[in-house]
Amino acid sequence: METQVYKTAELTKKYLETCRLEAERFLKENGRKPCLAVVLVGSDPASAIYVRKKEETCRASGLEALDVPLDPSVGFAKLQETVRELNARDDVDGILVQSPLPKGWDERLIQRMIDPRKDVDGFHPENAGRLFIDANEALKNGLPPCTPAGVMEVLKEAGINVAGKHAVIIGRSTIVGKPMAAMLLAADATVTIAHSRTDKLPQLCRTADILVAATGRAQFLTADYVKAGAVVIDVGISRLELPEGKVKVVGDVNQPEMMHLAGFLTPVPGGIGPMTIALLIRNTIRAAHNRVAAQA
């Protein structure tokens, strides 16, 4: 069996071009660009690289990117104050607080503090509730979490019909696992959420027509977990330390073991990651339009 390794470069390019045209229209109609504020606490190298990539993509797509660096020494209260200030700014349409936060800082409190109209990550309880009430409506008009929304765009573009299929998601986070389940359910899949405590996990995964790996464990998913011809979506990203100080970026899936076993595979890098950033840009433009419409 030949495995289709689906790289998203062309889809991301097409998606971002649509975003650029939408951003141009917003600028023409409102006299300013849609603006995303990105808050980064500390100087974690991986987070800094990811934030820089987001900001570069923003600017290339016709958006304004507001860089808000904070030193951890300023304390959690300063982060709260910063979020309140960004909520109040009329020229800021989207707010993203980069994870992870320093140990002991309440990340969920920060998610709840962000104005849901500016919550481009889709983590605020109001946006999460909208997703679980009507995922199709949230995908069409709301601010859904970017990674699972990116997965749905890939499945649609690749012509993979999920209706009636058994989808297994390994991972139960509010960032990927749970919203991914809601989106697949809305697309008429039969969904199972599995996790580290699931009994007989490999056997369960081998029943999946669509398998989404979201564990955060490098190359965790081996051939033992996959039935022949399955669609395998890898949303994990890990950095493996190699000899001589080199670093390799890998996903949750052991890609070599998928060759000639899976029918369809999204790789890491070059798979869901770029679509996550593209959906972040889309959410920011959508938030800008929604805010203007609400003020009219």
C-alpha positions as CSV (number, residue, x, y, z in Angstrom):
1,M,0.0,0.0,0.0
2,E,1.3,3.4,-0.9
3,T,0.9,6.0,1.9
4,Q,-0.2,9.5,0.9
5,V,1.9,11.8,2.9
6,Y,0.0,15.1,2.9
7,K,2.1,18.2,3.3
8,T,0.1,21.3,3.8
9,A,2.3,23.9,2.1
10,E,0.0,24.5,-0.9
11,L,-3.2,24.5,1.2
12,T,-1.6,26.9,3.7
13,K,-0.5,29.2,0.9
14,K,-4.0,29.2,-0.6
15,Y,-5.6,29.8,2.7
16,L,-3.2,32.7,3.6
17,E,-3.8,34.3,0.3
18,T,-7.5,34.4,1.0
19,C,-6.7,35.9,4.4
20,R,-4.5,38.6,2.8
21,L,-7.4,39.6,0.5
22,E,-9.8,39.8,3.5
23,A,-7.2,41.9,5.5
24,E,-7.0,44.3,2.5
25,R,-10.7,44.6,2.4
26,F,-10.8,45.3,6.2
27,L,-8.1,48.0,5.8
28,K,-10.0,49.6,2.9
29,E,-13.3,49.7,4.8
30,N,-12.0,50.6,8.3
31,G,-8.7,52.5,7.8
32,R,-6.6,50.2,9.8
33,K,-5.3,46.6,9.6
34,P,-6.6,43.8,11.7
35,C,-4.3,43.5,14.7
36,L,-3.1,40.5,16.7
37,A,-1.3,41.0,20.1
38,V,1.0,38.2,21.1
39,V,2.1,38.1,24.7
40,L,5.2,36.1,25.4
41,V,6.4,35.6,29.0
42,G,10.0,34.7,29.3
43,S,12.5,33.7,26.7
44,D,11.9,30.0,26.1
45,P,13.7,29.3,22.7
46,A,10.9,27.1,21.2
47,S,8.2,29.6,22.2
48,A,10.2,32.5,20.9
49,I,10.6,30.8,17.5
50,Y,6.9,30.0,17.3
51,V,5.9,33.5,18.3
52,R,8.2,35.0,15.7
53,K,6.7,32.7,13.0
54,K,3.2,33.8,14.0
55,E,4.1,37.4,13.8
56,E,5.9,37.1,10.5
57,T,2.9,35.3,9.0
58,C,0.6,38.0,10.3
59,R,2.6,40.8,8.6
60,A,2.9,38.8,5.4
61,S,-0.9,38.4,5.4
62,G,-1.6,42.1,5.8
63,L,-2.2,42.1,9.6
64,E,-0.6,44.2,12.3
65,A,1.3,42.1,14.8
66,L,1.8,43.7,18.3
67,D,4.7,42.1,20.2
68,V,4.2,42.1,24.0
69,P,7.2,40.6,25.7
70,L,7.1,40.2,29.5
71,D,9.9,39.1,31.8
72,P,8.7,36.5,34.4
73,S,10.1,38.7,37.2
74,V,7.3,41.2,36.7
75,G,4.9,38.6,38.2
76,F,1.5,37.1,37.4
77,A,-0.3,40.3,38.3
78,K,1.5,42.2,35.6
79,L,0.3,39.6,33.0
80,Q,-3.3,40.1,34.3
81,E,-2.9,43.8,34.0
82,T,-1.5,43.4,30.4
83,V,-4.5,41.3,29.3
84,R,-6.9,43.9,30.8
85,E,-5.2,46.7,28.9
86,L,-5.3,44.7,25.6
87,N,-9.0,43.9,26.1
88,A,-9.6,47.7,26.4
89,R,-7.7,48.6,23.3
90,D,-9.9,49.3,20.3
91,D,-7.1,48.8,17.8
92,V,-6.4,45.2,19.0
93,D,-8.7,42.5,17.5
94,G,-7.0,39.4,18.8
95,I,-5.1,38.4,21.9
96,L,-2.8,35.4,22.2
97,V,-0.9,34.5,25.4
98,Q,1.8,32.1,24.4
99,S,2.0,28.8,26.3
100,P,3.5,27.6,28.5
101,L,3.4,30.2,31.3
102,P,5.9,30.1,34.1
103,K,5.3,27.3,36.7
104,G,2.6,28.2,39.2
105,W,0.9,30.8,36.9
106,D,-2.8,30.1,36.4
107,E,-3.1,29.7,32.6
108,R,-6.9,28.9,32.7
109,L,-7.5,32.2,34.6
110,I,-5.7,34.1,31.8
111,Q,-7.8,32.3,29.2
112,R,-11.0,33.3,31.1
113,M,-9.8,36.9,31.3
114,I,-9.3,37.4,27.6
115,D,-12.3,39.1,26.0
116,P,-14.1,36.3,24.2
117,R,-14.5,38.6,21.1
118,K,-10.7,38.7,21.0
119,D,-10.0,35.1,22.0
120,V,-8.4,33.9,18.7
121,D,-7.2,30.7,20.4
122,G,-10.8,29.8,21.1
123,F,-10.1,28.8,24.7
124,H,-12.4,31.1,26.5
125,P,-15.3,29.2,28.2
126,E,-17.8,31.2,26.1
127,N,-16.2,30.2,22.8
128,A,-15.7,26.6,24.0
129,G,-19.4,26.5,24.9
130,R,-20.4,27.7,21.4
131,L,-18.2,25.0,19.9
132,F,-19.8,22.2,21.9
133,I,-23.3,23.5,21.2
134,D,-22.9,23.8,17.5
135,A,-19.4,23.0,16.1
136,N,-20.4,23.6,12.5
137,E,-21.6,27.1,13.3
138,A,-18.4,27.8,15.4
139,L,-16.2,26.7,12.5
140,K,-18.2,28.8,10.0
141,N,-18.6,32.0,12.0
142,G,-16.9,31.7,15.4
143,L,-13.4,31.5,16.9
144,P,-12.7,27.8,17.1
145,P,-9.4,26.4,18.4
146,C,-6.9,26.6,15.6
147,T,-5.3,23.2,15.6
148,P,-8.4,21.0,15.4
149,A,-10.0,23.6,13.0
150,G,-6.8,23.2,10.8
151,V,-7.3,19.4,10.9
152,M,-10.8,19.8,9.6
153,E,-9.6,22.0,6.8
154,V,-7.0,19.4,5.8
155,L,-9.6,16.6,5.8
156,K,-12.0,18.6,3.7
157,E,-9.2,19.7,1.2
158,A,-8.0,16.1,0.9
159,G,-11.5,14.9,0.1
160,I,-11.7,12.6,3.2
161,N,-15.4,12.1,4.1
162,V,-15.5,11.4,7.9
163,A,-19.3,10.8,8.0
164,G,-20.0,7.3,9.5
165,K,-16.3,6.7,10.1
166,H,-14.8,5.7,13.5
167,A,-12.4,8.4,14.7
168,V,-10.1,7.8,17.6
169,I,-8.4,10.8,19.2
170,I,-5.5,10.1,21.5
171,G,-5.5,13.1,23.9
172,R,-8.1,14.8,26.0
173,S,-6.8,18.3,26.3
174,T,-9.1,21.4,25.9
175,I,-6.7,22.6,23.3
176,V,-6.9,19.7,20.8
177,G,-8.6,16.5,22.0
178,K,-12.0,17.7,23.3
179,P,-12.6,20.3,20.5
180,M,-11.4,17.9,17.9
181,A,-14.0,15.4,19.1
182,A,-16.8,18.1,18.9
183,M,-15.8,19.0,15.3
184,L,-15.6,15.4,14.2
185,L,-19.0,14.6,15.8
186,A,-20.5,17.5,14.0
187,A,-19.2,16.0,10.8
188,D,-21.1,12.8,11.6
189,A,-18.1,10.7,12.7
190,T,-18.4,8.2,15.5
191,V,-15.8,9.5,18.0
192,T,-13.8,7.9,20.8
193,I,-11.5,9.9,23.0
194,A,-8.6,7.8,24.3
195,H,-5.8,8.8,26.7
196,S,-2.9,7.5,28.7
197,R,-5.2,5.6,31.1
198,T,-7.2,3.9,28.3
199,D,-7.2,0.1,28.7
200,K,-5.8,-1.8,25.7
201,L,-5.0,1.4,23.8
202,P,-3.2,-0.2,20.8
203,Q,-6.2,-2.5,20.2
204,L,-8.6,0.4,20.4
205,C,-6.6,2.5,18.0
206,R,-6.5,-0.3,15.5
207,T,-10.3,0.0,15.2
208,A,-10.0,3.6,13.9
209,D,-10.6,4.7,10.4
210,I,-9.3,8.1,11.4
211,L,-6.7,8.3,14.1
212,V,-5.7,11.7,15.6
213,A,-2.5,11.7,17.7
214,A,-2.4,14.5,20.2
215,T,-0.3,13.1,23.1
216,G,2.7,15.4,23.1
217,R,4.9,12.3,23.3
218,A,7.6,12.0,20.6
219,Q,7.0,9.2,18.1
220,F,4.7,7.5,20.5
221,L,2.4,6.1,17.8
222,T,3.9,3.1,16.2
223,A,2.6,0.5,13.7
224,D,1.0,-1.4,16.6
225,Y,-1.7,1.3,16.9
226,V,-2.7,1.6,13.2
227,K,-4.8,-0.6,11.0
228,A,-4.0,-0.8,7.3
229,G,-5.4,2.1,5.2
230,A,-6.2,4.3,8.2
231,V,-6.1,8.1,8.1
232,V,-3.4,9.2,10.6
233,I,-3.3,12.9,11.7
234,D,-0.3,13.9,13.7
235,V,-0.8,17.1,15.7
236,G,2.1,16.6,18.1
237,I,5.4,18.4,18.0
238,S,8.5,17.6,20.0
239,R,12.1,18.5,19.9
240,L,14.6,15.6,20.0
241,E,18.1,16.3,21.1
242,L,20.6,14.7,18.7
243,P,24.3,14.2,19.0
244,E,26.5,17.2,18.6
245,G,23.8,19.5,19.9
246,K,21.5,19.2,16.9
247,V,17.8,19.2,17.3
248,K,15.2,17.3,15.3
249,V,11.5,18.3,15.2
250,V,9.2,15.2,15.3
251,G,5.5,14.5,15.9
252,D,3.6,12.0,18.0
253,V,3.7,9.5,15.1
254,N,6.7,7.3,14.2
255,Q,6.5,8.2,10.5
256,P,8.8,5.5,9.1
257,E,6.5,2.8,10.6
258,M,3.5,4.4,8.9
259,M,4.9,4.0,5.4
260,H,2.9,1.3,3.4
261,L,0.6,0.9,6.4
262,A,-1.5,4.1,6.8
263,G,-3.5,5.2,3.8
264,F,-3.1,8.9,4.6
265,L,-0.6,10.7,6.9
266,T,0.1,14.3,7.9
267,P,3.8,14.7,8.6
268,V,5.7,16.7,11.2
269,P,7.1,19.1,10.3
270,G,5.1,20.4,7.3
271,G,1.6,19.1,8.3
272,I,-0.9,20.5,10.7
273,G,1.5,23.1,12.3
274,P,1.4,25.5,9.4
275,M,-2.4,25.2,9.2
276,T,-2.6,26.1,12.9
277,I,-1.0,29.4,12.2
278,A,-3.1,30.0,9.1
279,L,-6.3,29.4,11.2
280,L,-4.9,31.9,13.8
281,I,-4.7,34.5,11.1
282,R,-8.2,33.7,9.9
283,N,-9.6,33.9,13.4
284,T,-7.9,37.3,13.9
285,I,-9.5,38.7,10.7
286,R,-12.8,37.2,11.7
287,A,-12.6,38.7,15.1
288,A,-11.9,42.1,13.6
289,H,-14.9,41.9,11.3
290,N,-17.2,40.7,14.1
291,R,-16.1,43.5,16.4
292,V,-16.7,46.2,13.8
293,A,-20.1,44.6,13.0
294,A,-21.1,44.6,16.7
295,Q,-20.2,48.3,17.0
296,A,-22.2,49.4,13.9
